[in-house]
C-alpha cells in the first residue's frame, strides 16, 4: 500500500489459498492451465512463493468453503474443500477461520458471508 494510505480495519479472505494449492500443483504443466492462469497459476503451485507473501498486520478472517467433492483419487482426497481450494490451503496463522457449506465460486455471493462481514 502507498505510504499514507488508510489501512483497512479488518481483512476478509474468501476462499484464498494461503498455502501452495494442490490443484495448481496438479495442473501446473497443463498448457491450457498455463495459458489461462499465467504466472499467478505458477505462483499458486510454488510453496516458497506463496509463503513469501506477507500477511497484513490487521485483524483477518478467513472464510473457507467446504462443499466441494471428496474422493480418494481427487486433488483434495477426503479433505474438506470448496472445489478449488482445500481447507488446509486456506488456513492462515493468526486469522479467525470460518467454514461455510459453499463452493469457491459462490462464496462472494453467499448471504452467510455478507452477514459475517456485516456483523464484524
N, C-alpha and C positions, 0 to 999 in steps of 0.2 A: 504494500500500500504506500502511496506517496506520503512523504513527511507532512504532518499537519492534518492529514485526512482523518475524519472521525472514525473511531473503531466501532465495530458492531458491539452491542451489549451482549449478544448471545448468538452462537452459530449452530445452525441445524444442518446436519448432513443426511440427505435422503438416499439410501442405497449406495453410498460412496464406498468404493474399495479403498481401505486404508492400509492394505497389505497386498502383495502381489496376487493377481487374480488367477484362479485355477483355469477358468475359461480362456483367458488371454494366453496363458502358458500352453494350453492345448491347441489353440488356433494360430499362434504367432507366426508360423511358417506358411500358412494358407495364403495364396496370392490374393484371394478375394478379401480376406480379413485385413491384410496389409494395405490393400487399396482403399478400403472403407475407413480404416482407423488410423492409418499413417503412424507417425511417431508416438502418438498417445496410446495406441494399441500395444506398441512395443514397450512403452514405459510401464503399462499395467502388468506386463509379464515379467518384469525385472524387479526382483525384491529390493536390490540396492537402490534403484532409482525411486521406487515408491517410498521406501523408508527414509530417504533423504529429504522428502517434503516435510517442512516443519509445520507442526500444529500451531495454531494461534493460541496465545495466552489469554483466552477468554472462555467463559462457560460454554461448553459444547454438548449438544445432544445428537446422538447417532440414532437414526430411525432405520431399522433393518426389516425388510420383508422376509417372511418365512413361508410363503405359499407356493414356492417352486417345487418342481418334481424331485423326488428322491429315488434313486435307483443305484444299485451297486456298480453298474457299468457307466453311469452318467458322470459328468465332470465334477459333481459335488458328492457323489456316493450317497450316503444316508444323511449327510449333514443338512441342517435347515438352510434354505437359500431362497432367493427371490426370482430365480430363473436366470439371473445374470451374475449376482454377487452372493457368495456364501456368507453365512453369519460370521464365521471366523475372520473373513476378509474385511468386514465392516467394523469390527471392534476397534476401539481406539482408547488407549490408556488415558485415564483421567476424565473420559466422557461418560455421560449417562447414556445407557443403551435402552432403546425401546424396540421390542419385536412386534411386528404387526402382520396379520394374515393377509399379505398383499404381494402382488408381483411387482417386479422392478419398475416397469413402465408406468404403473398406476399409482406409485407412491405419491407423486406430486399432486395427484387429483383426489387423494383419499380424504374424506371428511374427518377421519380419525387423526390424520396428520395435521390438518388445519386446526382441529380442536386442541391438539397437543401444543402447537405453536402459539395459538391464541391464549392458552392458559398459562403460558410461561412468562 
